[in-house]
Amino acid sequence: MKLLRHGPRGAERPALLDAHGVVRDLSGVITDLTAEHLSPAGLDALRRLDPATLPALAPPTRLGPPWRGMGKFICVGLNYADHAAESGLALPKEPVLFTKHTSAVIGCNDPVVLPADATKGDWEVELGVIIGRTARCVAEADALDHVAGYCVVNDVSERAFQLERGGTWDKGKGCDTFGPVGPWLVTADEVPDPQALSLWLEVNGRRFQDGRTADMVFGVAALVAYISRFCTLHPGDLIATGTPAGVGMGQKPAPVFLQPGDVMRLGIEGLGEQRQTVFAWDPALLDA
């Protein structure tokens, strides 16, 4: 299934995308798509629905984050060898973990607003892993059983905040609007191998990133198992699994950073596409 939420910020309604690309209304079945619906039982109940019996909707004017109730937004750094190399950093022996604040989460096409003193805005296309079953110290062999589905994530970053303001990555990762998610949550049964997906990102029509999830240093199962040893993962939690080479910071002969008016377009095979326009600081855009 491809599950989504659409409508104005704070008033999104649940829907699904059927096999013919028609958006079908779920609001007569559930009031919203929340973390509780991501459990195996919750997804099975939705899977038993006949999409043809659900009202068809016009193409939504706005897509919100595909589910509500994300408790944790955990990210993995330097998880592609080519990205570690372009960053001038050694390949990690264990996954590098940091967090994005859930207040950074926006819909897939919402405006990305640079903070007032930002100078080095950057992009990162990433495979997102959505937890559907509580995971605590799980074995790698069982880890994928705890995954509800997958999505596209843009791990927008401010490199000066991340690397030049005291060494805490979270400062440059969790700014408002720095977490576009969606367009859909694609359930795990439609992604038989999360390590066999292509992912890409363009800025102003120029392709900067073009990678494959097969090139991850630590695969999805390994990451879920590893992270579950440091914190309990709950339904609705999101893991962003790292980005391939091609970020702005790594461009040669000089870095390329986001400017107001830039347009980012990115996608992952089978999981849909995102498109964001970059804006200068304007607090009014944060609640638009």
Backbone torsions as a table, in degrees:
resi	resn	phi	psi	omega
1	MET	NA	150.4	171.2
2	LYS	-114.9	109.2	-175.7
3	LEU	-104.3	144.7	-176.8
4	LEU	-151.0	169.3	174.3
5	ARG	-132.5	139.4	-175.4
6	HIS	-137.6	157.8	178.1
7	GLY	118.9	-179.4	-177.9
8	PRO	-61.6	153.3	179.1
9	ARG	-56.2	127.8	179.6
10	GLY	86.5	-6.5	179.2
11	ALA	-133.9	34.3	-178.3
12	GLU	-68.1	151.2	178.9
13	ARG	-121.0	148.4	-175.9
14	PRO	-81.9	149.8	178.5
15	ALA	-158.0	170.6	171.8
16	LEU	-133.4	157.2	176.9
17	LEU	-103.3	118.3	-175.7
18	ASP	-81.0	180.0	-174.2
19	ALA	-66.0	-15.1	-179.8
20	HIS	-101.9	8.3	179.6
21	GLY	80.6	14.5	178.5
22	VAL	-92.2	131.4	177.2
23	VAL	-80.0	126.0	-177.1
24	ARG	-114.9	133.3	-175.2
25	ASP	-74.4	128.1	176.0
26	LEU	-105.4	1.2	-172.3
27	SER	-69.4	-15.1	173.6
28	GLY	-82.5	-8.6	-178.6
29	VAL	-107.6	-45.2	177.5
30	ILE	-135.3	148.7	-178.7
31	THR	-76.5	-27.1	177.5
32	ASP	-160.2	161.5	175.8
33	LEU	-94.9	107.2	-174.2
34	THR	-117.2	175.8	-178.9
35	ALA	-57.4	-34.3	-177.6
36	GLU	-65.7	-26.9	178.8
37	HIS	-77.5	-6.9	-177.8
38	LEU	-90.4	-3.2	175.8
39	SER	-68.0	160.0	177.0
40	PRO	-53.4	-42.0	179.7
41	ALA	-67.0	-40.5	-179.9
42	GLY	-64.8	-43.2	179.1
43	LEU	-69.8	-35.8	178.1
44	ASP	-62.4	-38.7	179.3
45	ALA	-63.3	-41.2	178.3
46	LEU	-70.6	-34.8	-178.4
47	ARG	-67.2	-26.7	179.9
48	ARG	-75.5	-12.4	179.1
49	LEU	-69.6	146.0	171.8
50	ASP	-91.4	109.6	-176.7
51	PRO	-54.8	-30.9	-177.9
52	ALA	-64.6	-20.1	179.0
53	THR	-87.4	-6.7	-179.4
54	LEU	-92.0	145.0	-179.3
55	PRO	-61.4	136.1	175.0
56	ALA	-79.7	143.6	-179.3
57	LEU	-115.8	152.4	169.2
58	ALA	-64.9	154.4	178.0
59	PRO	-52.3	126.6	-176.9
60	PRO	-61.6	144.8	176.1
61	THR	-80.9	-24.8	176.1
62	ARG	-143.2	133.8	172.8
63	LEU	-104.2	126.7	175.8
64	GLY	-89.3	179.9	171.0
65	PRO	-53.5	140.5	-170.1
66	PRO	-67.3	-16.1	176.6
67	TRP	-146.2	160.2	177.5
68	ARG	-111.7	142.2	176.9
69	GLY	106.9	32.4	175.6
70	MET	-75.3	111.2	-179.5
71	GLY	-80.7	-38.9	-178.6
72	LYS	-134.5	144.0	176.4
73	PHE	-125.1	94.0	-174.0
74	ILE	-102.3	134.3	-176.7
75	CYS	-120.4	154.6	-179.6
76	VAL	-117.6	126.4	-178.9
77	GLY	-98.7	150.7	172.1
78	LEU	55.5	41.3	-174.8
79	ASN	-96.7	8.4	170.6
80	TYR	-126.4	131.7	-175.3
81	ALA	-59.8	-38.1	-177.3
82	ASP	-69.5	-30.9	177.1
83	HIS	-72.7	-39.6	176.2
84	ALA	-60.1	-40.8	-178.9
85	ALA	-65.6	-44.0	-178.9
86	GLU	-68.5	-22.1	177.3
87	SER	-85.6	-6.7	-180.0
88	GLY	72.1	29.1	-176.4
89	LEU	-121.4	150.4	-179.5
90	ALA	-70.3	151.4	176.2
91	LEU	-65.3	129.2	-176.0
92	PRO	-70.6	145.1	175.5
93	LYS	-80.5	-26.6	174.3
94	GLU	-132.4	158.4	179.3
95	PRO	-56.6	136.9	173.9
96	VAL	-89.8	121.3	-175.3
97	LEU	-114.1	141.5	169.8
98	PHE	-150.4	174.8	-178.1
99	THR	-124.4	151.1	165.8
100	LYS	-106.9	141.6	176.8
101	HIS	-68.1	141.6	-179.8
102	THR	-66.4	-16.7	175.3
103	SER	-70.6	-9.4	176.4
104	ALA	-81.0	-15.5	-171.2
105	VAL	-71.3	131.6	176.9
106	ILE	-138.2	172.9	174.2
107	GLY	-69.7	165.4	-169.7
108	CYS	-66.0	-25.2	-177.7
109	ASN	-117.5	12.6	-180.0
110	ASP	-70.7	159.4	178.3
111	PRO	-63.3	140.3	169.1
112	VAL	-98.0	121.6	-174.3
113	VAL	-110.1	118.8	179.0
114	LEU	-73.9	138.6	175.7
115	PRO	-58.3	160.3	-172.6
116	ALA	-57.5	-37.2	-177.3
117	ASP	-108.2	24.5	179.1
118	ALA	-71.2	141.3	176.6
119	THR	-130.8	-16.0	-172.2
120	LYS	-137.0	55.0	176.4
121	GLY	-66.4	142.2	-173.5
122	ASP	-143.8	171.3	-174.8
123	TRP	-126.4	155.6	174.7
124	GLU	-157.5	109.7	173.0
125	VAL	-77.5	134.8	-176.0
126	GLU	-144.9	148.2	170.4
127	LEU	-77.7	123.8	176.0
128	GLY	-96.6	138.3	179.6
129	VAL	-116.4	121.4	-176.8
130	ILE	-103.7	126.3	-178.6
131	ILE	-79.2	138.5	179.3
132	GLY	-122.0	-11.8	-179.5
133	ARG	-140.0	135.9	-177.5
134	THR	-53.1	129.6	-176.9
135	ALA	-123.8	120.6	178.5
136	ARG	-139.7	112.0	179.7
137	CYS	54.1	48.2	-179.0
138	VAL	-83.9	154.2	175.4
139	ALA	-77.7	149.7	179.7
140	GLU	-58.4	-35.5	-179.1
141	ALA	-64.8	-23.8	-178.1
142	ASP	-104.5	-2.0	-168.2
143	ALA	-63.2	-41.5	-175.7
144	LEU	-68.0	-18.5	175.2
145	ASP	-66.4	-14.5	-178.3
146	HIS	-98.2	4.6	-177.2
147	VAL	-98.0	125.7	175.7
148	ALA	-80.8	-38.5	-177.2
149	GLY	179.2	-167.9	-172.7
150	TYR	-136.1	159.9	179.7
151	CYS	-157.2	169.6	174.0
152	VAL	-87.1	137.3	175.8
153	VAL	-129.1	136.5	167.5
154	ASN	-106.4	107.2	178.8
155	ASP	-82.8	75.5	179.1
156	VAL	-63.7	140.6	-173.0
157	SER	-137.7	154.3	170.0
158	GLU	-118.5	103.9	-168.5
159	ARG	-66.9	-33.3	177.7
160	ALA	-64.6	-43.3	176.8
161	PHE	-62.8	-41.1	-174.6
162	GLN	-69.0	-42.0	-167.5
163	LEU	-114.3	-13.4	-173.4
164	GLU	-121.7	9.6	-175.7
165	ARG	-122.7	42.4	174.5
166	GLY	105.0	3.2	170.4
167	GLY	84.9	8.6	178.4
168	THR	-100.4	109.9	-174.6
169	TRP	-57.4	-35.5	-174.5
170	ASP	-55.4	-29.3	-178.5
171	LYS	-60.4	-34.1	-177.8
172	GLY	-100.0	4.0	-175.0
173	LYS	-113.5	-27.9	-169.3
174	GLY	-105.1	16.5	180.0
175	CYS	-63.0	153.5	177.4
176	ASP	-52.9	136.6	179.5
177	THR	75.9	4.4	-176.2
178	PHE	-87.7	14.9	-179.9
179	GLY	-135.7	61.2	174.5
180	PRO	-62.4	131.5	-176.8
181	VAL	-132.3	138.4	177.3
182	GLY	119.5	-167.8	20.9
183	PRO	-78.1	-24.1	-175.3
184	TRP	-128.5	164.4	160.9
185	LEU	-99.8	115.0	179.5
186	VAL	-98.5	119.5	-173.9
187	THR	-65.7	153.0	-170.5
188	ALA	-60.9	-27.0	-179.4
189	ASP	-66.8	-18.3	177.8
190	GLU	-93.2	0.1	178.8
191	VAL	-127.5	78.7	-174.1
192	PRO	-62.0	-28.4	179.6
193	ASP	-139.1	101.1	-180.0
194	PRO	-67.5	-8.6	178.0
195	GLN	-96.5	18.2	-178.3
196	ALA	-130.9	41.1	-176.5
197	LEU	-119.8	142.7	172.4
198	SER	-91.5	147.9	177.7
199	LEU	-142.5	148.0	-171.3
200	TRP	-153.6	161.9	176.8
201	LEU	-151.5	139.0	176.5
202	GLU	-124.8	148.5	171.0
203	VAL	-124.2	122.1	-178.9
204	ASN	53.5	38.2	176.7
205	GLY	83.5	-4.4	178.5
206	ARG	-96.8	126.0	-179.8
207	ARG	-76.7	117.4	178.3
208	PHE	-103.8	-38.4	-177.1
209	GLN	-118.6	137.6	179.6
210	ASP	-154.8	96.4	-173.2
211	GLY	-137.6	-175.0	178.2
212	ARG	-137.5	141.9	-179.3
213	THR	-66.5	-16.4	175.4
214	ALA	-61.4	-20.2	-176.0
215	ASP	-90.3	6.1	175.3
216	MET	-60.3	142.9	173.4
217	VAL	-69.3	-45.5	177.6
218	PHE	-119.5	121.0	-177.6
219	GLY	-74.3	174.8	-175.4
220	VAL	-58.7	-47.8	-178.8
221	ALA	-60.6	-42.8	179.3
222	ALA	-63.5	-39.3	-179.1
223	LEU	-67.3	-45.5	179.5
224	VAL	-60.0	-45.8	179.4
225	ALA	-62.4	-44.6	-177.5
226	TYR	-64.3	-50.1	-177.1
227	ILE	-63.4	-34.0	-178.5
228	SER	-67.3	-8.1	175.2
229	ARG	-87.8	-12.5	-178.1
230	PHE	-109.6	-22.5	175.6
231	CYS	-158.8	154.0	175.5
232	THR	-75.8	128.7	176.1
233	LEU	-92.8	130.8	-177.0
234	HIS	-114.2	157.1	175.1
235	PRO	-51.7	134.0	-177.6
236	GLY	96.7	-16.6	175.6
237	ASP	-67.1	148.4	-177.1
238	LEU	-122.2	134.2	173.6
239	ILE	-115.2	122.7	172.7
240	ALA	-97.1	124.0	-161.0
241	THR	-95.7	12.6	177.7
242	GLY	103.0	167.4	-172.4
243	THR	-127.6	147.3	174.5
244	PRO	-77.7	177.5	179.9
245	ALA	-61.9	158.4	176.1
246	GLY	116.7	9.8	177.6
247	VAL	-71.1	161.8	-177.4
248	GLY	-60.5	-39.2	-178.6
249	MET	-60.1	-28.3	-174.5
250	GLY	-93.6	4.8	-176.9
251	GLN	-71.5	146.5	179.5
252	LYS	-121.1	143.0	7.8
253	PRO	-81.5	-7.8	-178.6
254	ALA	-142.9	147.6	177.9
255	PRO	-59.1	153.7	175.2
256	VAL	-121.5	121.3	-178.0
257	PHE	-117.0	157.5	-175.7
258	LEU	-66.8	141.7	177.4
259	GLN	-126.5	151.9	175.3
260	PRO	-53.2	135.3	-177.8
261	GLY	97.2	-16.9	176.9
262	ASP	-64.4	150.2	177.6
263	VAL	-122.5	121.5	175.7
264	MET	-98.5	135.2	173.5
265	ARG	-131.9	132.3	-173.8
266	LEU	-150.8	158.8	179.9
267	GLY	-165.9	167.3	176.5
268	ILE	-134.2	138.7	-177.7
269	GLU	-49.7	121.2	177.2
270	GLY	80.0	-8.0	-175.1
271	LEU	-110.8	-1.9	176.4
272	GLY	97.2	-176.3	-176.1
273	GLU	-128.6	155.8	173.9
274	GLN	-121.1	158.6	174.2
275	ARG	-149.9	118.5	178.9
276	GLN	-126.1	139.2	170.0
277	THR	-96.7	139.0	-178.4
278	VAL	-92.4	135.2	179.5
279	PHE	-124.1	150.3	168.5
280	ALA	-67.6	165.1	-176.7
281	TRP	-53.7	123.6	175.9
282	ASP	-155.9	100.5	-175.3
283	PRO	-58.4	-23.7	179.3
284	ALA	-64.1	-28.4	-179.0
285	LEU	-73.7	-18.4	-176.7
286	LEU	-70.8	-22.9	-178.6
287	ASP	-115.7	11.2	-177.1
288	ALA	-70.5	NA	NA
